Amino acid sequence: MKAMFGGLALALVLAAGAAVAQETPRDGGTITVALTADIRNTDPGINRDSNTDTVLQHVVESLVGYREDLTVGPSLAESWTVADGGRTYDFKLRPGALFHNGKPVTSAEVKWSWEHRWADPAWLCRPLFDGTSGLKVEAVETPDPQTVRFRLAAPNALFLAQLAQFQCFAGGVISPDSLKPDGSWNAPIGTGPYRLESWNRGQAVVLQRFAGYKPLSEPASGYAGARIAHADTIRFQIVPDPSTAEAALAAGQIDLLPSLAPAQIDQVKANGGTVETAPGLGWSAILVQTRDPLLSDPRMRLAIAHAIDIRQVAQARAGGLADANPSAVPRASAFFDDGFLSWPDYDPAKAQALLQEAGYKGQPIVIQTNKRYDGMYDSSVVVQAMLAAVGIDARLEVLDWATQLDNYMAGRFQLQSFGYSARLDPSLMYTAVVGSKDKSPTAQWDDPQAIALLAQSVQTDDPAARRAILHRMHALMAQQVPIIGLYYDIVADAAGPKLKDYKPWPGGKPILWGAWKTE
C-alpha cells in the first residue's frame, strides 16, 4: 500500500522545499484556532461535520490512523496482525494507554465503543461495515486485555482504511464513563493528547493537555504515530465571518485560520500571516436527486451536465489554484490519470436538444446552497447562470448549513451544491456516494452496476486492477450523471507568527499536537 502512494509523498516533499533547522518546541500556552461554525456534537462519529471531526480527533483516538503519505499507521493500536486469509485482524493496544479519567484502556472498552456506535441510529457509517458496501464486520472479540480482534465475513482491502476514516470514528475508543447513569450521552472521555474542558455553544470549544498521555514510539505523521502535545490549551473559537477571522489573525488574537478560501490568501499574506498549502482531497460537487420526478429522466441529468462548464466553475472558485475534476478520484491519488477527467463536454446546444427530447417545459429546478461555505455558494451561483443560459428555470434556495445538511441526510433536494470531506482512498469517496437510497438517503447513486463495481474495487490489493475498476465506475457515472463533480479544493491554512511547527496535510483537518507557541 505504501508504494502506491509514493508519488504523492514525493510531491509533498517537493512542495515543502528545502528543510530548515527546527527550533526546540516550547511547552505551555494556548493555541487559538478559528472555526467557521460551532461543532454539532461531542459523541465522535455521531451527528458530525468537518469542524466536529477536527476538534474530536484531538480528544479521541482510533485504533489506526492515516499518515501524511496516505498509508494507514498505528494510533491507539501499536501493531496488528492479519490471519485467516484476511478475515481476522488482531490489534495490540498501546502499552500504558489511559483514558482521561485515569483508567487503563483495555480491549473491553474497544469492543464497547464499537457497540456503542453500532447501536446508535445516527451513526451514518454503519453501511460501511454491515455488508452493504461489501465490508462486513461479523464480530469484535477480546482475546485478552491488550488484544482486540475483528472478524470479517470476507477479506476486504479497505478494512484498515475504513477503520482509519476520520469521518466515522469507527475505530475510535471512548470510555463507557462518557455516558450518564441513565445511558444518555454526557461528554467524551477519550485517550488523545487533549481532553475536553468545556463547550460553550456558539462561542468556543476548549481542550486541555492530558498529562497522562502515553505516546507511541513511531513519530507523528498525520493521524498516526506519537501525538505529542506542547500547548497546555487549545481553544477552538467560533468565528463565522471570514473578515473578522482575518482581522483576529492579524491582531494576534487567533493563531491559526484553517481552510482559507483562495480569495483570502493574498489578503492574509499582506497582513503578515504565513499561508501553507497542501494538495486537497475535499470534493466539491453538485448533487442530483435521481428520484426527483423531473431529474429521474437520465436525459435531464445529461442535459444539466452538458450545460455546466466545470472548468469555469473551478476557475471562478479557486482562482487558478485548483483544476476541474468530475471524478471521485482526486489528482493527488496514485490511481489518478487523465482518463478520470473524461466527462460530458460543455455543450449548450446539446443540452438544449436533450431538454427538448426529455419534454422539459420550464419547470423550476431548485439548487440548495448555503453561505457558511463560500465555495458551495459560489459554485451554485455560477451553475445557476449556466443552467439559465440553456433555458432551465434554475432557482437558488439559500439555507443555513444545518438545514441543508439535514436535507442532504434525508435526500430532500433536487440539486444541491455540496462538498465531501477528504476521503483518503477513492473507494472511500465512492462509498460516500454509492449505495441504496432505501437504506441510506445520503446515497446519490443507487445503480446496481455501480454498487457491484464498488464491491469489486475493495476485493483486490492489486493497484492496476483497482484502477481499471475505478475507470469503469467513472465511465458509468458519466453516462448516468447521479452527481456532477466540480473540483478538489487545495488545503490552505494561515498561521500567525507565534505558531511554530504547524503544517497542513492532504487530510485537510488541522492537527495541533506537535505545534507550539513562542510565548
Summary of the structure (lengths in Angstrom):
residues: 519
radius of gyration: 22.7
end to end distance: 40.9
largest distance: 68.7
contacts: 1762
relative contact order: 0.17
helix: 31%
strand: 23%
